[in-house]
Amino acid sequence: MRVKLKDIKKNIMHVLGGTILTEDFFLKNTRFMLVVFIIMVLYISNRYSCISKMAEIESLKRELKDVKYESLTISSDLTGISRQTQVQTLIDQNDLKLMTPSVPAFKLDKQK
């Protein structure tokens, strides 16, 4: 069973010439093939949008992580600066005439 060069050429010309589209099988199933094509296009576009959104989510997660670390660093720096000994050192360095009270603060009650 040898395949002849003429038969191969005839089949290729049948497909490339477009006469294959006029056959009964393709005419009956054009709606089905159109629906399959539309579903394939929708599937590809959905997958692409999903991948792009996942990449954006990962980017936002990394950014959130960086911002959290920055916030923690700033908070620890603020805690260190606001300690009483640090405040007293800054007062002494800037020659401010402030003194720490010798009497602790107390609350005044309303009189009846």
Backbone as a printed PyTorch tensor [residue, N CA C, xyz], in Angstrom:
tensor([[[  0.8400,  -1.1700,   0.0000],
         [  0.0000,   0.0000,   0.0000],
         [  0.8920,   1.2430,   0.0000]],

        [[  1.1660,   1.6930,  -1.1640],
         [  2.0220,   2.8630,  -1.3150],
         [  1.1620,   4.1040,  -1.5200]],

        [[  1.5910,   5.1670,  -0.9030],
         [  0.9040,   6.4360,  -1.0770],
         [  1.5750,   7.1550,  -2.2380]],

        [[  0.7870,   7.5350,  -3.1770],
         [  1.3410,   8.1780,  -4.3630],
         [  1.4660,   9.6760,  -4.1390]],

        [[  2.4380,  10.2410,  -4.7990],
         [  2.6960,  11.6680,  -4.6970],
         [  1.5000,  12.4620,  -5.2230]],

        [[  0.8280,  11.9430,  -6.2330],
         [ -0.3400,  12.6320,  -6.7930],
         [ -1.4730,  12.6980,  -5.7710]],

        [[ -1.6590,  11.6180,  -5.0020],
         [ -2.7280,  11.6090,  -3.9960],
         [ -2.4460,  12.6170,  -2.8830]],

        [[ -1.2000,  12.6950,  -2.4570],
         [ -0.8280,  13.6570,  -1.4060],
         [ -1.0350,  15.0780,  -1.9100]],

        [[ -0.5990,  15.3330,  -3.1410],
         [ -0.7560,  16.6650,  -3.7220],
         [ -2.2330,  17.0160,  -3.8680]],

        [[ -3.0440,  16.0520,  -4.2500],
         [ -4.4810,  16.2760,  -4.4170],
         [ -5.1330,  16.6080,  -3.0690]],

        [[ -4.7490,  15.8840,  -2.0200],
         [ -5.3120,  16.1340,  -0.6810],
         [ -4.8820,  17.4980,  -0.1450]],

        [[ -3.6270,  17.8640,  -0.3740],
         [ -3.1480,  19.1760,   0.0900],
         [ -3.8900,  20.2910,  -0.6460]],

        [[ -4.0670,  20.1600,  -1.9180],
         [ -4.7900,  21.1730,  -2.6920],
         [ -6.2640,  21.2250,  -2.2820]],

        [[ -6.8120,  20.0770,  -1.8850],
         [ -8.1970,  20.0250,  -1.4070],
         [ -8.3540,  20.8550,  -0.1280]],

        [[ -7.3810,  20.7400,   0.7750],
         [ -7.4360,  21.4780,   2.0430],
         [ -7.1060,  22.9530,   1.8160]],

        [[ -6.0140,  23.2270,   1.1070],
         [ -5.5870,  24.6200,   0.9120],
         [ -6.5120,  25.3810,  -0.0320]],

        [[ -7.1470,  24.7030,  -0.9300],
         [ -8.0340,  25.3680,  -1.8820],
         [ -9.3440,  25.8080,  -1.2650]],

        [[ -9.6900,  25.2670,  -0.1110],
         [-10.9150,  25.6750,   0.5530],
         [-12.1040,  24.8110,   0.2020]],

        [[-11.9510,  23.8450,  -0.6690],
         [-13.0860,  23.0000,  -1.0310],
         [-13.4600,  22.0580,   0.0990]],

        [[-12.5560,  21.8770,   1.0540],
         [-12.8800,  21.0200,   2.2040],
         [-13.9980,  21.6530,   3.0400]],

        [[-14.0800,  22.9920,   3.0010],
         [-15.1000,  23.6900,   3.7840],
         [-16.4960,  23.5470,   3.1890]],

        [[-16.5670,  23.1640,   1.9530],
         [-17.8820,  23.0120,   1.3160],
         [-18.4170,  21.5970,   1.4470]],

        [[-17.6760,  20.7210,   2.0700],
         [-18.1500,  19.3500,   2.2490],
         [-19.2980,  19.3260,   3.2480]],

        [[-20.0720,  18.3030,   3.1920],
         [-21.2850,  18.1710,   4.0000],
         [-20.9760,  18.1570,   5.5040]],

        [[-19.9090,  17.4870,   5.9090],
         [-19.5480,  17.3940,   7.3280],
         [-19.2970,  18.7750,   7.9270]],

        [[-18.5230,  19.6060,   7.2340],
         [-18.1940,  20.9310,   7.7600],
         [-19.3900,  21.8710,   7.7080]],

        [[-20.2290,  21.7210,   6.7040],
         [-21.4090,  22.5700,   6.6210],
         [-22.3810,  22.2800,   7.7510]],

        [[-22.5050,  21.0080,   8.1120],
         [-23.4260,  20.6450,   9.1900],
         [-22.9030,  21.0730,  10.5620]],

        [[-21.6010,  21.1080,  10.7300],
         [-21.0150,  21.3660,  12.0460],
         [-20.3880,  22.7500,  12.1920]],

        [[-20.7370,  23.7010,  11.3460],
         [-20.1360,  25.0380,  11.4520],
         [-20.5250,  25.7320,  12.7520]],

        [[-21.7590,  25.5930,  13.1790],
         [-22.1770,  26.2120,  14.4480],
         [-21.4070,  25.6300,  15.6210]],

        [[-21.2700,  24.3200,  15.6330],
         [-20.5340,  23.6640,  16.7080],
         [-19.0760,  24.1240,  16.7230]],

        [[-18.4500,  24.1830,  15.5720],
         [-17.0510,  24.6140,  15.5090],
         [-16.9110,  26.0760,  15.9170]],

        [[-17.8920,  26.8970,  15.5670],
         [-17.8720,  28.2990,  15.9730],
         [-17.9950,  28.4210,  17.4920]],

        [[-18.8850,  27.6410,  18.0900],
         [-19.0420,  27.6590,  19.5490],
         [-17.7600,  27.1800,  20.2330]],

        [[-17.1420,  26.1340,  19.7140],
         [-15.8840,  25.6380,  20.2860],
         [-14.8050,  26.7060,  20.1770]],

        [[-14.7330,  27.3940,  19.0500],
         [-13.7380,  28.4550,  18.8700],
         [-13.9630,  29.5860,  19.8690]],

        [[-15.2130,  29.9940,  20.0640],
         [-15.5270,  31.0720,  21.0090],
         [-15.1640,  30.6450,  22.4310]],

        [[-15.4700,  29.4140,  22.7830],
         [-15.1310,  28.9190,  24.1210],
         [-13.6180,  28.9070,  24.3170]],

        [[-12.8790,  28.5230,  23.2980],
         [-11.4160,  28.5200,  23.3990],
         [-10.8740,  29.9320,  23.6040]],

        [[-11.4170,  30.8950,  22.8680],
         [-10.9710,  32.2840,  23.0110],
         [-11.2950,  32.7960,  24.4110]],

        [[-12.4850,  32.4980,  24.9190],
         [-12.8620,  32.9280,  26.2670],
         [-11.9690,  32.2760,  27.3270]],

        [[-11.6430,  31.0180,  27.1460],
         [-10.7760,  30.3080,  28.0850],
         [ -9.3830,  30.9350,  28.1100]],

        [[ -8.8470,  31.2390,  26.9540],
         [ -7.5100,  31.8340,  26.8890],
         [ -7.5080,  33.2260,  27.5120]],

        [[ -8.5260,  34.0290,  27.2180],
         [ -8.5680,  35.3760,  27.7930],
         [ -8.7830,  35.3290,  29.3030]],

        [[ -9.5830,  34.3920,  29.7820],
         [ -9.8050,  34.2490,  31.2180],
         [ -8.5150,  33.8410,  31.9140]],

        [[ -7.7940,  32.9170,  31.3420],
         [ -6.5300,  32.4700,  31.9230],
         [ -5.5170,  33.6100,  31.9540]],

        [[ -5.4440,  34.3790,  30.8840],
         [ -4.5170,  35.5050,  30.8390],
         [ -4.8500,  36.5350,  31.9170]],

        [[ -6.1230,  36.8720,  32.0660],
         [ -6.4950,  37.8590,  33.0880],
         [ -6.2330,  37.3160,  34.4890]],

        [[ -6.4460,  36.0190,  34.6850],
         [ -6.1820,  35.4080,  35.9870],
         [ -4.6920,  35.4700,  36.3190]],

        [[ -3.8460,  35.1590,  35.3560],
         [ -2.4060,  35.1920,  35.5830],
         [ -1.9380,  36.6080,  35.8730]],

        [[ -2.4650,  37.5840,  35.1410],
         [ -2.0510,  38.9690,  35.3840],
         [ -2.5120,  39.4520,  36.7590]],

        [[ -3.7090,  39.0440,  37.1790],
         [ -4.1870,  39.4350,  38.5070],
         [ -3.3760,  38.7590,  39.6080]],

        [[ -2.9860,  37.5180,  39.3980],
         [ -2.1580,  36.8350,  40.3980],
         [ -0.7950,  37.5050,  40.5190]],

        [[ -0.2360,  37.9490,  39.4000],
         [  1.0410,  38.6600,  39.4470],
         [  0.8910,  39.9810,  40.1970]],

        [[ -0.2170,  40.6600,  39.9930],
         [ -0.4620,  41.9140,  40.7090],
         [ -0.6270,  41.6630,  42.2050]],

        [[ -1.3010,  40.5820,  42.5690],
         [ -1.4840,  40.2390,  43.9860],
         [ -0.1380,  39.9630,  44.6370]],

        [[  0.7320,  39.2240,  43.9620],
         [  2.0620,  38.9360,  44.5040],
         [  2.8610,  40.2160,  44.6830]],

        [[  2.7640,  41.1190,  43.7260],
         [  3.4650,  42.3910,  43.8180],
         [  2.9590,  43.2010,  45.0130]],

        [[  1.6490,  43.2250,  45.1990],
         [  1.0740,  43.9650,  46.3300],
         [  1.4400,  43.3220,  47.6680]],

        [[  1.5630,  41.9860,  47.6980],
         [  1.9740,  41.3160,  48.9300],
         [  3.3960,  41.7020,  49.3030]],

        [[  4.2900,  41.7500,  48.2960],
         [  5.6670,  42.1550,  48.5710],
         [  5.7170,  43.5920,  49.0550]],

        [[  4.9240,  44.4690,  48.4370],
         [  4.8930,  45.8700,  48.8400],
         [  4.3580,  46.0040,  50.2620]],

        [[  3.3220,  45.2390,  50.6080],
         [  2.7660,  45.2720,  51.9550],
         [  3.7950,  44.8160,  52.9770]],

        [[  4.5440,  43.7900,  52.6480],
         [  5.5800,  43.2910,  53.5460],
         [  6.6350,  44.3660,  53.7950]],

        [[  7.0610,  45.0510,  52.7240],
         [  8.0490,  46.1230,  52.8690],
         [  7.5170,  47.2580,  53.7330]],

        [[  6.2580,  47.6160,  53.5300],
         [  5.6660,  48.7110,  54.3090],
         [  5.5410,  48.3220,  55.7770]],

        [[  5.2100,  47.0520,  56.0490],
         [  5.1220,  46.6040,  57.4400],
         [  6.4750,  46.7040,  58.1280]],

        [[  7.5460,  46.2810,  57.4380],
         [  8.8800,  46.3720,  58.0220],
         [  9.2820,  47.8270,  58.2460]],

        [[  8.9390,  48.6850,  57.3010],
         [  9.2510,  50.1010,  57.4560],
         [  8.4970,  50.6960,  58.6450]],

        [[  7.2310,  50.3270,  58.7890],
         [  6.4310,  50.8120,  59.9130],
         [  7.0040,  50.3370,  61.2400]],

        [[  7.4260,  49.0950,  61.2880],
         [  8.0220,  48.5590,  62.5080],
         [  9.3130,  49.2790,  62.8580]],

        [[ 10.1240,  49.5760,  61.8530],
         [ 11.3780,  50.2940,  62.0800],
         [ 11.1140,  51.6920,  62.6170]],

        [[ 10.1740,  52.4000,  61.9980],
         [  9.8440,  53.7570,  62.4500],
         [  9.2820,  53.7280,  63.8690]],

        [[  8.4460,  52.7510,  64.1700],
         [  7.8670,  52.6350,  65.5100],
         [  8.9410,  52.3860,  66.5540]],

        [[  9.8940,  51.5160,  66.2420],
         [ 10.9590,  51.2480,  67.2210],
         [ 11.8600,  52.4660,  67.3960]],

        [[ 12.1230,  53.2050,  66.3020],
         [ 12.9180,  54.4360,  66.4230],
         [ 12.1940,  55.4600,  67.2820]],

        [[ 10.8940,  55.6030,  67.0910],
         [ 10.1110,  56.5600,  67.8730],
         [ 10.0910,  56.1660,  69.3470]],

        [[  9.9830,  54.8630,  69.6130],
         [ 10.0010,  54.4000,  71.0000],
         [ 11.3440,  54.7060,  71.6510]],

        [[ 12.4140,  54.5090,  70.9050],
         [ 13.7440,  54.7940,  71.4440],
         [ 13.9550,  56.2670,  71.7040]],

        [[ 13.4580,  57.1270,  70.8230],
         [ 13.6450,  58.5730,  70.9800],
         [ 12.8000,  59.1160,  72.1190]],

        [[ 11.6400,  58.5360,  72.3790],
         [ 10.7340,  59.0950,  73.3800],
         [ 11.0040,  58.5900,  74.7980]],

        [[ 12.0430,  57.8140,  74.9990],
         [ 12.3840,  57.3880,  76.3680],
         [ 12.8300,  58.5980,  77.1760]],

        [[ 12.6050,  58.5430,  78.4760],
         [ 12.8800,  59.6930,  79.3320],
         [ 14.3610,  60.0500,  79.3370]],

        [[ 15.2270,  59.0730,  79.3470],
         [ 16.6620,  59.3800,  79.3560],
         [ 17.0840,  60.0240,  78.0290]],

        [[ 16.5150,  59.5760,  76.9470],
         [ 16.8370,  60.1590,  75.6430],
         [ 16.3270,  61.5890,  75.5620]],

        [[ 15.1230,  61.8280,  76.0880],
         [ 14.5630,  63.1760,  76.0930],
         [ 15.4240,  64.0880,  76.9560]],

        [[ 15.8650,  63.6020,  78.1100],
         [ 16.7070,  64.4010,  78.9920],
         [ 18.0420,  64.7200,  78.3190]],

        [[ 18.6020,  63.7900,  77.6080],
         [ 19.8600,  64.0210,  76.8950],
         [ 19.6800,  65.0970,  75.8220]],

        [[ 18.5770,  65.0390,  75.0730],
         [ 18.3150,  66.0470,  74.0520],
         [ 18.0950,  67.4370,  74.6630]],

        [[ 17.4440,  67.4850,  75.8270],
         [ 17.2350,  68.7620,  76.5150],
         [ 18.5760,  69.3450,  76.9310]],

        [[ 19.4500,  68.5170,  77.4670],
         [ 20.7620,  68.9920,  77.9070],
         [ 21.6290,  69.4280,  76.7250]],

        [[ 21.5530,  68.7280,  75.6120],
         [ 22.3640,  69.0710,  74.4350],
         [ 21.9330,  70.4030,  73.8220]],

        [[ 20.6520,  70.7020,  73.8590],
         [ 20.1390,  71.9210,  73.2500],
         [ 20.0570,  73.0910,  74.2290]],

        [[ 20.5630,  72.9150,  75.4260],
         [ 20.5790,  73.9630,  76.4610],
         [ 19.2070,  74.5670,  76.7010]],

        [[ 18.2040,  73.7210,  76.7950],
         [ 16.8630,  74.1760,  77.1450],
         [ 16.7800,  74.2450,  78.6620]],

        [[ 16.0800,  75.2140,  79.1490],
         [ 15.9800,  75.4000,  80.5890],
         [ 14.7440,  74.7030,  81.1220]],

        [[ 14.7160,  73.4040,  80.8820],
         [ 13.6270,  72.5790,  81.3790],
         [ 14.1900,  71.6520,  82.4360]],

        [[ 13.3670,  71.4110,  83.4690],
         [ 13.8030,  70.5000,  84.5230],
         [ 12.7020,  69.4830,  84.7640]],

        [[ 13.1110,  68.3280,  85.2170],
         [ 12.1190,  67.3110,  85.5530],
         [ 11.5100,  67.6690,  86.8930]],

        [[ 10.2180,  67.4810,  87.0390],
         [  9.5670,  67.8410,  88.3050],
         [ 10.0200,  66.8940,  89.4280]],

        [[ 10.2060,  67.4580,  90.6030],
         [ 10.5980,  66.6500,  91.7560],
         [  9.3760,  66.0710,  92.4670]],

        [[  8.2190,  66.6950,  92.2590],
         [  6.9760,  66.2220,  92.8600],
         [  6.1820,  65.4880,  91.7740]],

        [[  5.7340,  64.2950,  92.0350],
         [  4.9740,  63.5850,  91.0070],
         [  3.6260,  64.2680,  90.7510]],

        [[  3.0940,  64.0410,  89.6150],
         [  1.8120,  64.6600,  89.2340],
         [  0.6900,  64.0110,  90.0530]],

        [[ -0.2990,  64.8440,  90.3130],
         [ -1.4460,  64.3310,  91.0570],
         [ -2.7060,  64.8910,  90.4400]],

        [[ -3.8350,  64.2210,  90.7280],
         [ -5.1010,  64.5720,  90.1340],
         [ -5.9210,  65.3650,  91.1420]],

        [[ -6.5440,  66.4400,  90.6540],
         [ -7.4120,  67.2540,  91.4970],
         [ -8.8350,  66.7440,  91.3670]],

        [[ -9.4790,  66.5690,  92.4710],
         [-10.8740,  66.1320,  92.4810],
         [-11.7740,  67.3500,  92.6110]],

        [[-12.9810,  67.2030,  92.0710],
         [-13.9720,  68.2700,  92.2110],
         [-14.4710,  68.2980,  93.6650]],

        [[-14.6870,  69.4900,  94.1310],
         [-15.2630,  69.5990,  95.4750],
         [-16.7640,  69.6850,  95.3580]],

        [[-17.4180,  69.0990,  96.3100],
         [-18.8810,  69.1010,  96.2900],
         [-19.4620,  70.2730,  96.9810]]])
